[in-house]
């Protein structure tokens, strides 16, 4: 089954963190899409739960970033405009 979950760091960090997380999760089997919300420092991840799980994704982000992430309510628009939203 395809699921979509929004992940956000457990503590406020650099606005570029979601972009790094997107690269990490897109390399995982079963992840189909990742959409960044720089203004909220979060990333929506769409994945096949037959191939990976929310726990696997959270663990991978933690291992790669050394930063705890938590699942939060999903964004309604699930849209990405990183170029316009990124302050860098």
Secondary structure as UniProt FT lines:
FT   STRAND          2..9
FT   TURN            15..16
FT   HELIX           17..26
FT   TURN            29..30
FT   STRAND          31..37
FT   HELIX           38..40
FT   STRAND          42..48
FT   TURN            49..51
FT   HELIX           54..65
FT   STRAND          69..72
FT   HELIX           82..85
//
